[in-house]
Amino acid sequence: MLGLGPREIIILAAILLLLFGSKKIPELTRSIGEAIRHIRNGFSDVDKNLTTTEEKEVK
């Protein structure tokens, strides 16, 4: 995972806790998860469009 060891992950978690507080972290992680989901869906849609376009060109 990006070359991060356990120590770095713990340090990042502590910094996030200090910056955002314990109440905001679940909201933050939820927002990040939704953003990643939207990005993946966008890439999936682009891939589907390219595939259908290529199939039309072959016919």
Secondary structure, 3 states (H helix, E strand, C coil): CCCCCHHHHHHHHHHHHHHHHHHHHHHHHHHHHHHHHHHHHHHHHHHHHHHHHHHHHHC
